[in-house]
Amino acid sequence: MNADETRETLIHMLQQLQADMETLYQQGAGYYTCIPLARRYNKLLSRARDLLAASGGIIDTFDDLPENDPKDPSEKSKVVQEIKIESRQLITLLEAARKHNPDGEG
């Protein structure tokens, strides 16, 4: 898979993660675990780092998220909100990289 295909795949997977979080969140706080969401985000972030390593800079502002599962529904909500924000920002970065490098080089 070339860099352009990898970037597009990452964008689609992050968008699906957003949709999955929304579905889980609508089922009710406390009835889901945050660990698979954070784990998936961290794996996608790792691939994005690999993809954007040559460009450096902004990708270094992203941190792995803790893979924990608070019991308090309000704390679960905070974890999901953080994943949503970070994944949206990562999508934006990947889309911007696509615009700056439409030939798929890096």
Secondary structure, 3 states (H helix, E strand, C coil): CCHHHHHHHHHHHHHHHHHHHHHHHHCCCCCCCCHHHHHHHHHHHHHHHHHHCCCCHHHHHCCCCCCCCCCCHHHHHHHHHHHHHHHHHHHHHHHHHHHHCCCCCC
